[in-house]
């Protein structure tokens, strides 16, 4: 399975913070925002990952993340010349995806919770078997999001983009698992009235083909779409509270790589030393010393 992180756009809702910096490089408490979606793909055991960003920002990601060897993954990079919709990521990454199944995550989406990894792995297996999976999260104001309606068996009944009268309270989050052929499917998407290749259109195609499932992120799970100053602050406070109270690290790529045996203990310690005398570096050293449970 191939993975794509879409970290493009101008981040205008975060101005002036993003006038000189990519939104996805902003700190969410103690880590760059991009560490969180990267960790999600790694938890799904995806090791070949394409980072898509703007022409002016892609080298910044390359400087931060390199080729991914310190995380036990293979990172490559591509440019999104203009933000023409989420589905465009599959066209940009067509050669990268090849004939494999794939997963796309938006660079400003943060996930945390119980049984989340098992849901990711199940979605990955289903993609390899020809089924697409989207994730639903209960929200108070579903009219602000893409909304999924589903039956008792987890089968999608309908999907609507920012409906005036939502048929459920479940927003579609920025995480999409698709079987082989996603790039060809994206090529059939027509631009919406706002001129974008909408991911909802792709999901509707899989729905009509009877190949779309939904995983509900219920109680015990948190989803944060970090696109505004308020949500950025809220996410930072949430991460800080969990990490300080439980003494853990949310979304530590090096730890995930070590737990999955993608990197050695020596490589983990090397990364820990790279971060110096910080809480993040101390956490990685504690993991290497066997002081932290998985």
C-alpha positions in Angstrom: 0.0 0.0 0.0 1.2 3.5 -0.9 0.5 6.6 1.3 0.0 10.2 0.4 0.1 13.3 2.7 -1.5 16.3 1.1 0.1 19.4 2.7 -0.6 22.1 0.1 -2.7 25.2 0.1 -1.9 28.7 1.4 -3.3 28.4 4.9 -5.1 31.7 4.6 -7.2 31.1 7.6 -4.1 31.1 9.7 -2.7 34.4 8.5 -0.4 36.0 9.6 1.1 32.8 11.0 1.3 31.3 7.5 2.5 34.3 5.5 6.1 33.0 5.6 5.6 29.4 6.7 3.6 26.3 5.6 0.6 25.6 7.9 1.7 22.0 8.2 5.1 23.0 9.7 3.5 25.0 12.5 3.9 23.5 16.0 1.1 21.6 17.6 2.4 21.7 21.1 5.8 20.0 20.9 6.0 18.7 17.3 5.5 20.1 13.8 2.0 19.5 12.6 3.2 17.2 9.8 4.4 14.6 12.4 0.8 13.8 13.2 -0.5 12.7 9.7 2.9 11.0 9.1 2.4 9.0 12.3 -1.1 8.0 11.2 0.2 6.5 8.0 3.0 4.7 9.8 0.5 3.2 12.3 -1.3 1.8 9.3 2.1 0.1 8.4 2.5 2.2 5.3 6.2 2.7 4.5 6.2 4.3 1.0 4.9 7.8 1.4 4.6 10.7 -1.0 4.5 14.2 0.5 2.7 16.8 -1.7 3.1 20.5 -1.0 3.5 23.8 -2.7 6.6 24.7 -4.8 7.8 27.2 -2.2 7.4 24.7 0.7 8.3 21.3 -0.5 12.0 21.8 0.2 11.2 22.8 3.8 9.6 19.4 4.2 12.6 17.7 2.6 14.9 19.5 5.1 12.8 18.4 8.0 12.0 14.8 7.1 14.7 13.9 4.5 14.2 10.6 2.8 12.5 9.1 5.9 15.2 6.6 6.8 15.2 7.8 10.4 11.5 6.8 10.6 12.0 3.5 8.7 10.0 4.7 5.7 10.7 5.9 2.2 9.6 9.5 1.6 9.4 11.2 -1.7 8.1 14.6 -2.7 5.9 16.2 -5.3 4.6 19.7 -6.0 0.9 20.8 -6.2 1.1 23.9 -8.4 -2.3 25.1 -7.4 -4.8 23.9 -4.8 -7.4 22.4 -7.2 -9.0 19.9 -4.8 -8.2 16.9 -2.6 -8.8 14.4 -5.4 -6.0 16.1 -7.4 -3.5 14.4 -5.1 -4.1 11.1 -6.9 -3.4 12.6 -10.2 -0.2 14.1 -8.9 0.8 10.8 -7.4 -0.4 8.6 -10.2 3.1 7.2 -11.0 3.9 6.9 -7.4 0.8 4.8 -6.6 1.1 2.6 -9.7 -1.1 -0.5 -9.4 -1.3 -0.5 -5.6 -3.9 0.4 -3.1 -3.4 3.7 -1.4 -4.3 5.9 1.5 -4.5 9.7 1.5 -4.4 11.8 4.6 -4.7 15.6 4.8 -1.7 17.3 6.5 -3.8 19.2 9.0 -5.7 16.2 10.4 -4.8 14.8 13.8 -6.2 11.6 15.3 -5.9 10.0 18.7 -7.8 7.3 20.5 -8.4 3.7 21.5 -8.5 1.0 18.8 -7.5 3.6 16.2 -4.6 1.5 14.9 -6.8 -1.6 14.5 -9.3 0.5 12.4 -6.4 1.7 10.2 -5.1 -1.8 9.6 -8.6 -3.1 8.8 -9.1 -0.3 6.3 -5.8 -1.2 4.7 -6.7 -4.9 4.4 -10.1 -3.9 2.9 -8.4 -1.7 0.3 -6.2 -4.6 -0.7 -9.4 -6.6 -1.2 -11.0 -3.9 -3.4 -13.0 -1.9 -0.9 -12.6 1.8 -0.1 -13.0 3.1 3.4 -13.8 6.5 4.8 -14.0 7.6 8.5 -16.9 9.3 10.2 -16.7 11.4 13.3 -19.7 12.8 15.3 -19.9 16.6 15.2 -22.4 19.1 16.5 -22.5 21.1 13.3 -22.4 18.6 10.4 -23.5 21.2 7.9 -19.9 22.6 7.9 -18.5 19.3 6.6 -18.9 16.5 4.2 -21.6 14.3 5.8 -21.9 10.5 5.6 -25.1 8.6 6.2 -24.6 4.9 7.0 -26.7 1.8 8.0 -26.3 -0.5 10.9 -23.8 -2.7 9.1 -21.4 0.2 8.4 -22.4 0.5 4.8 -22.6 4.0 3.4 -26.1 5.1 2.3 -25.2 8.7 1.1 -22.6 11.3 1.2 -23.2 15.1 0.9 -20.9 18.0 0.9 -21.9 20.7 3.5 -25.6 19.9 3.2 -28.2 22.4 4.5 -30.2 19.6 6.1 -27.6 16.9 7.1 -28.9 13.3 7.2 -26.5 12.5 10.1 -24.1 14.1 12.5 -21.1 12.2 11.1 -18.5 14.3 9.3 -16.1 12.7 6.8 -12.6 13.2 8.1 -9.5 13.7 6.0 -8.4 10.1 5.8 -9.3 8.0 2.8 -8.3 4.4 1.9 -8.8 3.3 -1.7 -8.2 0.1 -3.7 -5.9 -0.1 -6.7 -7.1 2.2 -9.5 -7.6 5.4 -7.4 -5.7 7.6 -9.8 -7.9 6.4 -12.7 -11.0 7.1 -10.6 -9.7 10.6 -9.8 -9.2 11.2 -13.5 -13.0 10.8 -14.0 -13.9 13.5 -11.4 -15.3 16.7 -13.0 -14.5 20.1 -11.4 -17.1 21.3 -9.0 -18.8 24.7 -9.3 -16.0 26.1 -7.2 -13.5 24.7 -9.7 -12.1 21.9 -7.6 -11.7 18.1 -7.9 -13.8 17.1 -4.9 -12.9 14.1 -2.9 -16.7 13.7 -2.2 -17.1 13.0 -5.9 -14.6 10.1 -5.7 -16.4 8.7 -2.7 -19.7 8.9 -4.5 -18.2 6.8 -7.4 -17.1 4.1 -5.0 -20.5 4.2 -3.3 -22.3 3.7 -6.6 -20.0 0.8 -7.4 -20.8 -0.8 -4.0 -17.3 -0.5 -2.8 -17.4 2.2 0.0 -17.4 1.4 3.7 -17.3 3.7 6.7 -15.4 3.3 9.9 -16.9 5.3 12.8 -14.5 7.0 15.2 -16.7 6.7 18.3 -16.2 7.6 22.0 -12.6 7.4 23.1 -11.4 8.8 19.8 -10.4 12.4 18.9 -10.2 14.0 15.5 -8.9 17.5 15.0 -8.9 19.5 11.8 -6.3 22.1 12.4 -7.2 24.9 10.0 -7.8 27.9 12.1 -6.0 29.7 14.9 -8.6 28.5 17.4 -8.4 24.8 16.3 -4.6 25.1 16.3 -4.6 26.3 19.9 -7.2 23.7 20.9 -5.1 20.9 19.4 -2.0 22.0 21.2 -3.8 22.1 24.5 -5.3 18.7 23.9 -1.9 17.2 23.1 -0.2 18.9 26.0 -2.9 17.6 28.5 -2.7 14.0 27.3 1.1 13.9 27.1 1.7 15.5 30.5 -0.9 13.6 32.4 -0.1 10.2 30.9 3.6 10.7 30.3 3.4 9.5 26.7 4.0 11.0 23.3 1.2 11.3 20.7 2.5 10.7 17.2 6.2 10.1 17.6 7.3 8.6 14.2 10.6 7.2 15.5 8.8 5.4 18.3 6.3 3.8 15.9 9.2 2.8 13.6 11.0 1.2 16.6 7.9 -0.6 17.8 7.3 -2.0 14.3 11.0 -3.0 14.1 11.6 -0.8 11.2 14.6 0.8 12.9 17.1 -0.5 15.4 17.7 0.6 19.0 20.9 2.4 17.9 19.0 4.3 15.3 16.3 5.3 17.8 19.0 6.6 20.2 20.6 8.5 17.4 17.3 10.3 16.7 16.8 10.9 20.4 20.2 12.7 20.5 19.3 14.7 17.4 16.5 16.3 19.4 18.8 17.2 22.3 17.7 18.0 25.8 13.9 18.1 25.0 11.0 16.2 26.3 10.6 14.6 22.9 14.2 13.4 22.9 13.9 12.2 26.5 10.8 10.2 25.5 12.7 8.4 22.7 15.5 7.6 25.0 13.0 6.2 27.5 11.5 4.0 24.8 15.0 2.8 23.8 15.7 1.9 27.5 12.4 -0.1 27.7 10.9 2.3 30.2 7.7 3.1 28.1 4.9 0.7 27.3 3.5 0.5 23.7 
